[in-house]
Amino acid sequence: MSGSGAQGAASAAGSGVGGNGGGSTSSGSKVDAIWQQLKGAHAAPKAQAVNFNKLWHGFSSDPMQGTKRPAAKPPQPPSTYESQLVQRSSRGPADAHPSQQQQQQQPAAVRSKPDPETALQLVARCVAGLKDSSQSARRKALQDVQSHLLDNPSLDESWLASRLEGDGLGKALLRRFDDPADSCREAAVSSLLRLLSAAPGAVLALLPYAFPVLAERVRHREEGSKNLTEPCEEVRLALARLLRSLVVLGGKGFAGYAGEAVELVGALAEDPFHEVQEEACGVVGAMNEVLGMRLQPVAKQLVAALLPLTTAKRHRVRVAALQALRPTMHQGAHEMILEMVAWRDPNVIPIKAFYGDDLKVNFCGKLAADPHPAVRREFLAVLADWMTGLRERLDHEARLLPYVLSALNDESPEIQSDAVSLLERLGAQYESDHEKELKDTLAYLPAEAHGIGWQAAGAAGYVYGSAAAGEETVNGGRAVFVLPGPLRCRPRLGTRRLVQTNFSRIIGALSEEVTSWLLEARRRAAALLRTQLLLVEEWSEQHLHLIMPALCKAISDPEVRPVIRDCCSLLGAFTDPEVALQLLATRGSDEAADAAQRAAALEVLGCVIRGAGPRRALDAHLPSVLQLLSGESLLTSEDSRIRRSLQEVVQQLLATCGPACGRHAAQLLWVCLHLRSPGRAAPNGSSSSGLMQPAAAAAAAFTATSAPTAAAATASLEGSVAGGDAAGGVVEGCLLPRLAEVCGCSGGPDELLEAHRRELLGQSDPGASPNVLLATGVACRLMLPYSAQSHLLYLPEEALGRVLPAPPAVPTPSPAPTSQADARAEADDEAGGDGSMASAPMDVDTTAAASQQQPQQPQQYWQASSTVAVLSHLRGQLGWLPRQSRCATLFFTCLEACLATVPPPQQQQQQAQHQQQAPSGTSGTFSQQDVELPDADTTSASAAAGTSATSEVGELLEAVLSQALAACQELPPPALLAALRCMHAAVRRGLLPGAVLVVHLEE
């Protein structure tokens, strides 16, 4: 048959050729006819050939290449090898069958997937190939599994589960986990993972075989060794993902393998690859979701395995560890919180401590101080979950609360906001748990409880957060204290009670940590103590015996000083200041103590006053505070730390207790004078901007002297003021004006000093003081009639004897001089009789220029009785003058300034004449109706009183100068020059006769 067919085809081809005459048009159709006859003459292939073609088709990457597409047989699956071939149809796409068009539109990867029957034979071949000793054969088998079995829509879940369980495909893949080639191991693990994801029903059947293999691959080769059994990181990551898939797909049936899973999690957590560590945390999270409370027997082991990951280098690992620890604590592992906070029973000593190191790590402390904000925020979320949802939360409340409070001081605003919200939730939870206990308190709690209602009248002196500009005026002239921290209102009652009940458990440790040798520990302990004191309020009073010594030690540390100062202020704001004064007075007044300790106690006292002053709690204790400050050992101390602390205490008293300080003005002024007048020249290298204005005023007065002398004096003065004492400038420029303001003295420090000059002169005794220089400075400051002259106390001795004090104010204008000599004499009298310092005579123009450059002097509050009081006080023993050469120079210079207030005889006569002429109506300023003018008898009496006062001053001055010159047998040149100037000023004002001057000069 085949031969006749072939002959017919050949004859047909020959006739076609001859008929067309070799034309090419009909040759194509004849060839097609021959091909159709040949195709129909051949019988169907045998079954063996079909099976072989099926197998070959299964192992080929593209079996449809080089074959023709079969005829369209849509719904029924192909049963023969020929039906699986793709025919090469000569028809165009428009003539094709719709089913063929759909088949052409399918992806090549889907069209190449075998059917279940072909895949069954492929599985048998792949299992055999996986056991082959040839690496290429094993790799080829793994490639076939990945390319033909995975993502094959024709293979359902049950079919894959049967192949994994019954045909041994799962076991064969598990054997390839220890393949020598890394690529084969990775392909085997990934293939098994994807097959199990497609067929979850086979997971439980493979668990007994998978766990030993996983345990062998993820553990170390030897116990204690760093060499891993699996060296490839990608393979270890795939093994971790396979373990996580087994947990998720195994469901509750995985509970029987929880113990083995804990060991695997521990091994994965020790892996150096960070992604493997993250997968280990994911495994724990999956176990919590699947098993829940069934993890209780192994929950503590899981927590112990995850705790080291909270200190990993990668912040993503630390975050993953916290996310895994968060649900695990709810499964019965709450006791591991003790390990996280490194808690140790004080009454139990472990046996391990006798034979080696017994160290514990505070994991919570490390997480609270983590450098990455994402870790700190996740840790705060974990604390919120444990403190609000843990069944045993009351047992661990005191241990976890400090870390929540520490978040209030976090540098991230988001974390601070989360901490404030968490405290609000905890407060509401506390009120709910202790509803019966707080029932009465909540019933009678007023609406002002969210302010500082319990402080009554002083509530306006405290502000949470920040104070607006000018807000201090609402507190009656007292400074407003801004409470530190992120809180913007008073915490609710439950929050305060929660912190108060746990404060006693932590205050001992905090008091020790603020003085720790570790800088970071000191910073965090100080910040936490400040937050605790802000929340516990008056409850901290019962622990002041622990807090105050710690604050006195820590306030000297510049790293934590601002925070410690806030802590001291909070103690003053919420506790009775009497208790703090009792604790601090002993430290501050102890003369045997170190100067640094006394200065620290005074600094703490100043901060306590800062907090207690706005609520008027310190007004009743001002005498005790001033008695402490007036101690001779403190006032006469030369230690800069003590003087700085004293100055700060006075500043806080005037700022926060201003209205109450007026009743103790004399004591405060006495302390301020000791701080203002150290009695020595200013050291080089310091600065004081408060001294520049007095220096400028004094420099303008130098123009009355000769040009060379004035230039030298001005340069010396400017140099001394530029290197002046900063504390003195603050006292003279800030403290004394503020003290005068609170005392109601509109004239400033001059009026205040005049009001208390006699009282303070009675307290001054330089001869009995252990610091003669400082006591001399105080006495000389009381001798100065103007505050603008106080810069003289800081001038060096070379300039001190050459510089004139500022000229006194002239109460009434004098008539114009009639001659040049009279003008020079009057100017010389007003300048204090400085005729000895002029190196050349001055003409009228120079005098006029000098008078124009002289600054306008303030109002004179110095009285004639003050001069008498000063000389009466100095009439006593002056044996202290020669102890220091500077003492005599200061004494004579300030005495000259005191004598400059006494008007010269000519001015006294002019004043008397003016008073006599006043009733005649020559004055156009005042009329008889405005002012009651004195009569002639009154004018005569006043003149007589002035004459008697001048004579009294002269007698006292003669006695004082005699004693001073007798005490100073050998005066240094600056002191001798100052003494001569002083005597010359007294003679020019008619206070001493010329004969007395000659006698003293001869002596």
Buried (B, 14 or more C-beta within 10 A) or exposed (E): EEEEBBEEBEEBBEEBBEEEEEEEEEBEEBEEBBEEBEEEBEEEEEEEEBEEBBBEBBBEEEBBEEBBBBEEEEEEEBEBBBEBBBBEBEEEEEEBBEEBEEBEEEEEEEBBBBBEBBBBBBBBBBBEBBBEEEEEBBBBBBBBBBBBBBEBEBBEEEBBBBBBBEBBBBBBBBBBBBBEBEBBBBBBBBBBBBBBEBBBBBBBBBBEEBBEBBBEBBBEEEEEEEEBBBEBBBBBBBBBBBBBBBBBBBEEEBBEBBEBBBBBBBBBBBBEBBBBBBBBBBBBBBBBEBBBEBBBEBBBBBBBBBBBBBBBEBBBBBBBBBBBBBBBBBBBBBBBBBBBBEEEEEEEEEEEEEEEEEEEBBBBBBBBBBEEBBBBBBBBBBBBBBBEEBEBBEEBBBBBBBBBBBBBBBEEEEBBBBBBEBBBBBBBBBBEBBEEEBEEEEEEBEEEBBBBEBBEEBBBBBBBEEBEEEBBEEBBEBBBBBBBBBBEEBBBBBBBBBBBBBBBEBBEEBBEBBBBEEEEBBBBBBBBBBBBBBBBBEBBBBBBEBBBBBBBBBBBBEEBBEBBBBBBBBBBBBBBBEBBBEBBBEBBBEEEBEEEBBBBBBBBBBBBBBBBBBBBBBBEBBEBBBEBBBBBEBBBBEBBBBBBBBBBBBBBBBBBBBEBBBEBBBBBBBBBBBBBBBBBBBEEEBBBEBBBBBBBBBBBBBBBBBEEBBEBBBEBBBBBBBBBBBBBBBBBBBBBBBBBBBBEBEBBBBBBBBBBBBEBBEEBBBBEBEBBBBBBBBBBBBBBBBBBBBBBBBBBBBBBBBBBBBBBBEEEEEEEBEEEEEBBBBBBBBBBBBBEBBEEEBEEEBBEEBBEEBBEBBEBBBEBEBBBBBBBBBBEEBEBBBBBBBBBBBBBBBBBBBBBBBBBBBBBEBBBEBBBEBBEEEEEEEEEEEEEBBEEEEBBEBBEEBEEBBEBBBBBBBBBBBBBBEBBEEBBEBBBBBBBBBBBBBBBBBBBEEEBBEEBEEE
